Amino acid sequence: MLTQESLRKDKAVCRLKDLSEDERVRLLIESREKWEWDIQAILEKGLEKGLEEGFEKGLLSFAHTALKKNLPIEHIMAMTGFPKEKILSLQH
């Protein structure tokens, strides 16, 4: 049984097939798709960078608190992966 939505989808698919036969329209569609992929890649890269920066900020906060609690620097280095100099710079 065909629903109203499936009829609309079938009509849309037919329309896309008609449009894709027109070289100019096909190039426009491909250009738009490339643009969408580029935007998606930029957004994903930005999100990844933001997550990395947020994670490092959290580790810095942890290291600062650990220093205040007098945890050994070697332990803080092991837990954060930061070099000794970076941890010591948080004391100021």
Residue pairs with C-beta under 8 A, 6 or more apart in sequence:
19 25
19 26
19 29
20 26
20 29
59 80
59 81
59 82
60 82
60 90
62 79
62 80
63 76
63 80
63 82
63 86
63 87
63 90
64 90
66 75
66 76
66 79
67 73
67 76
67 87
67 90
67 91
73 84
73 87
73 88
76 82
76 87
77 83
77 84
77 87
80 87
